[in-house]
Amino acid sequence: MKSIKKQVYLGILVLAVALLGGRTGYGQAVYGSLYGTVTDNTGAIVPNATVTVTDVSKGTQTVGQSND
């Protein structure tokens, strides 16, 4: 009977540490969206323009294309 009590107390302790110990990880968004209008230096809309997004902190680039 004492062995079962020890196991129950140990289980409660482990659960309490897990719940009260704080977060163990954070989720991250992988994808996002950009909205806007691509224009040239005269203000005219540029359809099907190639757009490059650079993440300076990671040193990565993602290339996409605007729509009509």
Gaussian input, Z-matrix of N, CA and C with variables (Angstrom, degrees):
# hf/3-21g

backbone

0 1
 N
 C     1     B1
 C     2     B2     1     A1
 N     3     B3     2     A2     1     D1
 C     4     B4     3     A3     2     D2
 C     5     B5     4     A4     3     D3
 N     6     B6     5     A5     4     D4
 C     7     B7     6     A6     5     D5
 C     8     B8     7     A7     6     D6
 N     9     B9     8     A8     7     D7
 C    10    B10     9     A9     8     D8
 C    11    B11    10    A10     9     D9
 N    12    B12    11    A11    10    D10
 C    13    B13    12    A12    11    D11
 C    14    B14    13    A13    12    D12
 N    15    B15    14    A14    13    D13
 C    16    B16    15    A15    14    D14
 C    17    B17    16    A16    15    D15
 N    18    B18    17    A17    16    D16
 C    19    B19    18    A18    17    D17
 C    20    B20    19    A19    18    D18
 N    21    B21    20    A20    19    D19
 C    22    B22    21    A21    20    D20
 C    23    B23    22    A22    21    D21
 N    24    B24    23    A23    22    D22
 C    25    B25    24    A24    23    D23
 C    26    B26    25    A25    24    D24
 N    27    B27    26    A26    25    D25
 C    28    B28    27    A27    26    D26
 C    29    B29    28    A28    27    D27
 N    30    B30    29    A29    28    D28
 C    31    B31    30    A30    29    D29
 C    32    B32    31    A31    30    D30
 N    33    B33    32    A32    31    D31
 C    34    B34    33    A33    32    D32
 C    35    B35    34    A34    33    D33
 N    36    B36    35    A35    34    D34
 C    37    B37    36    A36    35    D35
 C    38    B38    37    A37    36    D36
 N    39    B39    38    A38    37    D37
 C    40    B40    39    A39    38    D38
 C    41    B41    40    A40    39    D39
 N    42    B42    41    A41    40    D40
 C    43    B43    42    A42    41    D41
 C    44    B44    43    A43    42    D42
 N    45    B45    44    A44    43    D43
 C    46    B46    45    A45    44    D44
 C    47    B47    46    A46    45    D45
 N    48    B48    47    A47    46    D46
 C    49    B49    48    A48    47    D47
 C    50    B50    49    A49    48    D48
 N    51    B51    50    A50    49    D49
 C    52    B52    51    A51    50    D50
 C    53    B53    52    A52    51    D51
 N    54    B54    53    A53    52    D52
 C    55    B55    54    A54    53    D53
 C    56    B56    55    A55    54    D54
 N    57    B57    56    A56    55    D55
 C    58    B58    57    A57    56    D56
 C    59    B59    58    A58    57    D57
 N    60    B60    59    A59    58    D58
 C    61    B61    60    A60    59    D59
 C    62    B62    61    A61    60    D60
 N    63    B63    62    A62    61    D61
 C    64    B64    63    A63    62    D62
 C    65    B65    64    A64    63    D63
 N    66    B66    65    A65    64    D64
 C    67    B67    66    A66    65    D65
 C    68    B68    67    A67    66    D66
 N    69    B69    68    A68    67    D67
 C    70    B70    69    A69    68    D68
 C    71    B71    70    A70    69    D69
 N    72    B72    71    A71    70    D70
 C    73    B73    72    A72    71    D71
 C    74    B74    73    A73    72    D72
 N    75    B75    74    A74    73    D73
 C    76    B76    75    A75    74    D74
 C    77    B77    76    A76    75    D75
 N    78    B78    77    A77    76    D76
 C    79    B79    78    A78    77    D77
 C    80    B80    79    A79    78    D78
 N    81    B81    80    A80    79    D79
 C    82    B82    81    A81    80    D80
 C    83    B83    82    A82    81    D81
 N    84    B84    83    A83    82    D82
 C    85    B85    84    A84    83    D83
 C    86    B86    85    A85    84    D84
 N    87    B87    86    A86    85    D85
 C    88    B88    87    A87    86    D86
 C    89    B89    88    A88    87    D87
 N    90    B90    89    A89    88    D88
 C    91    B91    90    A90    89    D89
 C    92    B92    91    A91    90    D90
 N    93    B93    92    A92    91    D91
 C    94    B94    93    A93    92    D92
 C    95    B95    94    A94    93    D93
 N    96    B96    95    A95    94    D94
 C    97    B97    96    A96    95    D95
 C    98    B98    97    A97    96    D96
 N    99    B99    98    A98    97    D97
 C   100   B100    99    A99    98    D98
 C   101   B101   100   A100    99    D99
 N   102   B102   101   A101   100   D100
 C   103   B103   102   A102   101   D101
 C   104   B104   103   A103   102   D102
 N   105   B105   104   A104   103   D103
 C   106   B106   105   A105   104   D104
 C   107   B107   106   A106   105   D105
 N   108   B108   107   A107   106   D106
 C   109   B109   108   A108   107   D107
 C   110   B110   109   A109   108   D108
 N   111   B111   110   A110   109   D109
 C   112   B112   111   A111   110   D110
 C   113   B113   112   A112   111   D111
 N   114   B114   113   A113   112   D112
 C   115   B115   114   A114   113   D113
 C   116   B116   115   A115   114   D114
 N   117   B117   116   A116   115   D115
 C   118   B118   117   A117   116   D116
 C   119   B119   118   A118   117   D117
 N   120   B120   119   A119   118   D118
 C   121   B121   120   A120   119   D119
 C   122   B122   121   A121   120   D120
 N   123   B123   122   A122   121   D121
 C   124   B124   123   A123   122   D122
 C   125   B125   124   A124   123   D123
 N   126   B126   125   A125   124   D124
 C   127   B127   126   A126   125   D125
 C   128   B128   127   A127   126   D126
 N   129   B129   128   A128   127   D127
 C   130   B130   129   A129   128   D128
 C   131   B131   130   A130   129   D129
 N   132   B132   131   A131   130   D130
 C   133   B133   132   A132   131   D131
 C   134   B134   133   A133   132   D132
 N   135   B135   134   A134   133   D133
 C   136   B136   135   A135   134   D134
 C   137   B137   136   A136   135   D135
 N   138   B138   137   A137   136   D136
 C   139   B139   138   A138   137   D137
 C   140   B140   139   A139   138   D138
 N   141   B141   140   A140   139   D139
 C   142   B142   141   A141   140   D140
 C   143   B143   142   A142   141   D141
 N   144   B144   143   A143   142   D142
 C   145   B145   144   A144   143   D143
 C   146   B146   145   A145   144   D144
 N   147   B147   146   A146   145   D145
 C   148   B148   147   A147   146   D146
 C   149   B149   148   A148   147   D147
 N   150   B150   149   A149   148   D148
 C   151   B151   150   A150   149   D149
 C   152   B152   151   A151   150   D150
 N   153   B153   152   A152   151   D151
 C   154   B154   153   A153   152   D152
 C   155   B155   154   A154   153   D153
 N   156   B156   155   A155   154   D154
 C   157   B157   156   A156   155   D155
 C   158   B158   157   A157   156   D156
 N   159   B159   158   A158   157   D157
 C   160   B160   159   A159   158   D158
 C   161   B161   160   A160   159   D159
 N   162   B162   161   A161   160   D160
 C   163   B163   162   A162   161   D161
 C   164   B164   163   A163   162   D162
 N   165   B165   164   A164   163   D163
 C   166   B166   165   A165   164   D164
 C   167   B167   166   A166   165   D165
 N   168   B168   167   A167   166   D166
 C   169   B169   168   A168   167   D167
 C   170   B170   169   A169   168   D168
 N   171   B171   170   A170   169   D169
 C   172   B172   171   A171   170   D170
 C   173   B173   172   A172   171   D171
 N   174   B174   173   A173   172   D172
 C   175   B175   174   A174   173   D173
 C   176   B176   175   A175   174   D174
 N   177   B177   176   A176   175   D175
 C   178   B178   177   A177   176   D176
 C   179   B179   178   A178   177   D177
 N   180   B180   179   A179   178   D178
 C   181   B181   180   A180   179   D179
 C   182   B182   181   A181   180   D180
 N   183   B183   182   A182   181   D181
 C   184   B184   183   A183   182   D182
 C   185   B185   184   A184   183   D183
 N   186   B186   185   A185   184   D184
 C   187   B187   186   A186   185   D185
 C   188   B188   187   A187   186   D186
 N   189   B189   188   A188   187   D187
 C   190   B190   189   A189   188   D188
 C   191   B191   190   A190   189   D189
 N   192   B192   191   A191   190   D190
 C   193   B193   192   A192   191   D191
 C   194   B194   193   A193   192   D192
 N   195   B195   194   A194   193   D193
 C   196   B196   195   A195   194   D194
 C   197   B197   196   A196   195   D195
 N   198   B198   197   A197   196   D196
 C   199   B199   198   A198   197   D197
 C   200   B200   199   A199   198   D198
 N   201   B201   200   A200   199   D199
 C   202   B202   201   A201   200   D200
 C   203   B203   202   A202   201   D201

   B1=1.4449
   B2=1.5278
   B3=1.3377
   B4=1.4536
   B5=1.5207
   B6=1.3173
   B7=1.4577
   B8=1.5251
   B9=1.3056
   B10=1.4607
   B11=1.5216
   B12=1.3506
   B13=1.4587
   B14=1.5244
   B15=1.3317
   B16=1.4530
   B17=1.5273
   B18=1.3305
   B19=1.4537
   B20=1.5249
   B21=1.3388
   B22=1.4641
   B23=1.5282
   B24=1.3401
   B25=1.4580
   B26=1.5309
   B27=1.3079
   B28=1.4540
   B29=1.5308
   B30=1.3194
   B31=1.4678
   B32=1.5207
   B33=1.3372
   B34=1.4641
   B35=1.5265
   B36=1.3139
   B37=1.4548
   B38=1.5234
   B39=1.3105
   B40=1.4638
   B41=1.5254
   B42=1.3168
   B43=1.4624
   B44=1.5245
   B45=1.3345
   B46=1.4610
   B47=1.5276
   B48=1.3132
   B49=1.4656
   B50=1.5239
   B51=1.3243
   B52=1.4610
   B53=1.5226
   B54=1.3218
   B55=1.4614
   B56=1.5180
   B57=1.3100
   B58=1.4531
   B59=1.5231
   B60=1.2948
   B61=1.4558
   B62=1.5124
   B63=1.2931
   B64=1.4631
   B65=1.5060
   B66=1.2986
   B67=1.4587
   B68=1.5212
   B69=1.3100
   B70=1.4561
   B71=1.5209
   B72=1.3290
   B73=1.4585
   B74=1.5123
   B75=1.2985
   B76=1.4491
   B77=1.5230
   B78=1.3121
   B79=1.4570
   B80=1.5166
   B81=1.2888
   B82=1.4528
   B83=1.5120
   B84=1.3053
   B85=1.4549
   B86=1.5247
   B87=1.3034
   B88=1.4550
   B89=1.5263
   B90=1.3150
   B91=1.4567
   B92=1.5186
   B93=1.3005
   B94=1.4546
   B95=1.5173
   B96=1.3032
   B97=1.4574
   B98=1.5187
   B99=1.2968
   B100=1.4549
   B101=1.5229
   B102=1.3132
   B103=1.4533
   B104=1.5117
   B105=1.3132
   B106=1.4438
   B107=1.5115
   B108=1.2984
   B109=1.4555
   B110=1.5245
   B111=1.3226
   B112=1.4598
   B113=1.5197
   B114=1.3243
   B115=1.4644
   B116=1.5227
   B117=1.3255
   B118=1.4679
   B119=1.5263
   B120=1.3401
   B121=1.4624
   B122=1.5281
   B123=1.3485
   B124=1.4665
   B125=1.5228
   B126=1.3342
   B127=1.4590
   B128=1.5156
   B129=1.3336
   B130=1.4679
   B131=1.5327
   B132=1.3191
   B133=1.4689
   B134=1.5233
   B135=1.3343
   B136=1.4670
   B137=1.5267
   B138=1.3506
   B139=1.4633
   B140=1.5330
   B141=1.3147
   B142=1.4726
   B143=1.5260
   B144=1.3260
   B145=1.4634
   B146=1.5227
   B147=1.3042
   B148=1.4553
   B149=1.5297
   B150=1.3364
   B151=1.4616
   B152=1.5305
   B153=1.3129
   B154=1.4611
   B155=1.5194
   B156=1.3429
   B157=1.4683
   B158=1.5194
   B159=1.3322
   B160=1.4579
   B161=1.5209
   B162=1.3352
   B163=1.4613
   B164=1.5248
   B165=1.3165
   B166=1.4612
   B167=1.5233
   B168=1.3319
   B169=1.4626
   B170=1.5260
   B171=1.3260
   B172=1.4629
   B173=1.5256
   B174=1.3195
   B175=1.4586
   B176=1.5096
   B177=1.3395
   B178=1.4594
   B179=1.5235
   B180=1.3214
   B181=1.4494
   B182=1.5200
   B183=1.3461
   B184=1.4464
   B185=1.5288
   B186=1.3249
   B187=1.4489
   B188=1.5254
   B189=1.3283
   B190=1.4559
   B191=1.5144
   B192=1.3083
   B193=1.4573
   B194=1.5155
   B195=1.3351
   B196=1.4646
   B197=1.5273
   B198=1.3186
   B199=1.4696
   B200=1.5315
   B201=1.3226
   B202=1.4597
   B203=1.5119
   A1=111.30
   A2=117.30
   A3=120.67
   A4=110.76
   A5=117.61
   A6=121.59
   A7=110.67
   A8=117.82
   A9=121.66
   A10=110.29
   A11=117.62
   A12=121.10
   A13=110.32
   A14=116.55
   A15=120.14
   A16=110.82
   A17=116.86
   A18=120.67
   A19=111.12
   A20=116.63
   A21=120.83
   A22=109.59
   A23=117.07
   A24=120.23
   A25=111.54
   A26=116.39
   A27=120.62
   A28=110.38
   A29=116.23
   A30=120.71
   A31=111.48
   A32=116.94
   A33=121.43
   A34=110.06
   A35=116.98
   A36=121.03
   A37=111.49
   A38=117.04
   A39=121.05
   A40=110.37
   A41=117.59
   A42=122.00
   A43=111.07
   A44=116.79
   A45=120.78
   A46=111.10
   A47=116.98
   A48=120.26
   A49=110.15
   A50=116.43
   A51=119.94
   A52=111.13
   A53=117.54
   A54=121.29
   A55=112.73
   A56=117.31
   A57=120.99
   A58=113.15
   A59=116.88
   A60=121.21
   A61=114.50
   A62=118.10
   A63=120.43
   A64=111.59
   A65=113.87
   A66=120.02
   A67=109.91
   A68=114.58
   A69=118.59
   A70=112.17
   A71=118.10
   A72=120.73
   A73=110.70
   A74=115.64
   A75=121.86
   A76=108.98
   A77=116.33
   A78=120.80
   A79=110.38
   A80=115.98
   A81=120.92
   A82=109.34
   A83=115.33
   A84=120.25
   A85=108.08
   A86=116.02
   A87=120.15
   A88=110.90
   A89=117.08
   A90=121.17
   A91=110.25
   A92=115.69
   A93=121.59
   A94=109.02
   A95=115.97
   A96=121.36
   A97=109.93
   A98=115.34
   A99=122.01
   A100=107.81
   A101=115.40
   A102=120.65
   A103=108.81
   A104=117.06
   A105=120.45
   A106=110.30
   A107=115.22
   A108=122.02
   A109=108.32
   A110=116.12
   A111=121.31
   A112=107.26
   A113=114.80
   A114=119.34
   A115=110.20
   A116=115.16
   A117=119.28
   A118=109.08
   A119=116.62
   A120=119.46
   A121=113.64
   A122=117.83
   A123=120.05
   A124=111.47
   A125=117.35
   A126=121.56
   A127=113.83
   A128=117.00
   A129=120.69
   A130=110.04
   A131=115.93
   A132=121.54
   A133=109.57
   A134=116.42
   A135=122.30
   A136=108.12
   A137=117.55
   A138=119.59
   A139=111.27
   A140=115.85
   A141=122.78
   A142=112.97
   A143=116.12
   A144=120.62
   A145=110.18
   A146=116.86
   A147=121.56
   A148=107.56
   A149=115.70
   A150=121.63
   A151=107.85
   A152=117.02
   A153=122.26
   A154=108.77
   A155=115.64
   A156=121.98
   A157=107.18
   A158=116.77
   A159=121.70
   A160=109.93
   A161=116.23
   A162=122.16
   A163=106.43
   A164=115.95
   A165=121.43
   A166=110.95
   A167=117.41
   A168=119.74
   A169=112.58
   A170=117.36
   A171=120.87
   A172=112.66
   A173=115.77
   A174=119.13
   A175=113.50
   A176=116.98
   A177=120.49
   A178=110.35
   A179=115.48
   A180=121.89
   A181=109.30
   A182=115.40
   A183=121.88
   A184=107.01
   A185=116.43
   A186=121.36
   A187=108.50
   A188=115.36
   A189=121.65
   A190=110.21
   A191=115.67
   A192=119.81
   A193=108.80
   A194=115.47
   A195=119.69
   A196=109.34
   A197=114.69
   A198=118.50
   A199=109.07
   A200=115.01
   A201=120.50
   A202=110.54
   D1=-37.45
   D2=179.92
   D3=-65.91
   D4=-34.23
   D5=179.93
   D6=-64.58
   D7=-39.62
   D8=179.01
   D9=-66.38
   D10=-40.50
   D11=178.69
   D12=-62.78
   D13=-42.41
   D14=178.93
   D15=-61.75
   D16=-40.85
   D17=179.40
   D18=-65.77
   D19=-39.89
   D20=178.81
   D21=-65.11
   D22=-46.35
   D23=179.29
   D24=-63.14
   D25=-40.13
   D26=177.93
   D27=-63.83
   D28=-42.16
   D29=178.21
   D30=-62.73
   D31=-41.78
   D32=178.33
   D33=-65.16
   D34=-41.46
   D35=178.61
   D36=-62.50
   D37=-45.65
   D38=179.52
   D39=-62.98
   D40=-41.95
   D41=178.37
   D42=-64.17
   D43=-43.27
   D44=179.71
   D45=-63.30
   D46=-42.55
   D47=178.93
   D48=-64.61
   D49=-39.73
   D50=-179.97
   D51=-66.20
   D52=-40.29
   D53=-177.79
   D54=-77.47
   D55=-36.91
   D56=-175.74
   D57=-95.02
   D58=-8.57
   D59=-175.19
   D60=-75.31
   D61=-5.29
   D62=179.76
   D63=97.46
   D64=-178.86
   D65=-179.35
   D66=-75.39
   D67=145.09
   D68=179.07
   D69=-102.63
   D70=-11.16
   D71=179.94
   D72=-167.31
   D73=164.91
   D74=180.00
   D75=-126.03
   D76=141.13
   D77=176.64
   D78=-81.40
   D79=155.76
   D80=178.88
   D81=-132.54
   D82=142.57
   D83=173.64
   D84=-76.58
   D85=136.69
   D86=-177.88
   D87=-98.77
   D88=-34.43
   D89=-177.08
   D90=-124.93
   D91=154.99
   D92=177.96
   D93=-145.94
   D94=-174.44
   D95=-179.72
   D96=-133.45
   D97=148.11
   D98=173.53
   D99=-118.98
   D100=136.01
   D101=178.31
   D102=-125.96
   D103=138.20
   D104=178.10
   D105=165.13
   D106=-171.85
   D107=-179.07
   D108=-124.75
   D109=131.96
   D110=176.93
   D111=-92.05
   D112=123.23
   D113=179.52
   D114=-127.95
   D115=158.68
   D116=174.71
   D117=-90.69
   D118=-174.09
   D119=-175.10
   D120=-70.49
   D121=-10.87
   D122=175.71
   D123=-95.01
   D124=-4.54
   D125=-179.22
   D126=94.01
   D127=0.04
   D128=179.29
   D129=-75.35
   D130=143.24
   D131=178.87
   D132=-70.42
   D133=137.76
   D134=179.28
   D135=-109.73
   D136=103.40
   D137=179.10
   D138=-75.13
   D139=149.66
   D140=176.40
   D141=55.77
   D142=38.07
   D143=179.38
   D144=-78.41
   D145=144.93
   D146=174.27
   D147=-81.10
   D148=128.30
   D149=-177.65
   D150=-119.33
   D151=129.17
   D152=177.99
   D153=-115.02
   D154=124.35
   D155=177.72
   D156=-106.64
   D157=127.28
   D158=-177.44
   D159=-113.84
   D160=127.63
   D161=172.61
   D162=-95.67
   D163=101.20
   D164=-174.13
   D165=-63.78
   D166=-38.59
   D167=-176.78
   D168=-66.96
   D169=-30.26
   D170=-180.00
   D171=-100.27
   D172=-17.34
   D173=-176.94
   D174=73.42
   D175=28.74
   D176=-179.54
   D177=-113.32
   D178=157.68
   D179=177.64
   D180=-131.50
   D181=144.50
   D182=174.42
   D183=-125.43
   D184=129.42
   D185=-177.76
   D186=-108.69
   D187=135.21
   D188=177.71
   D189=-140.44
   D190=-178.69
   D191=179.86
   D192=-132.48
   D193=136.90
   D194=177.58
   D195=-73.44
   D196=164.97
   D197=178.47
   D198=-93.20
   D199=-173.12
   D200=-179.09
   D201=-65.62

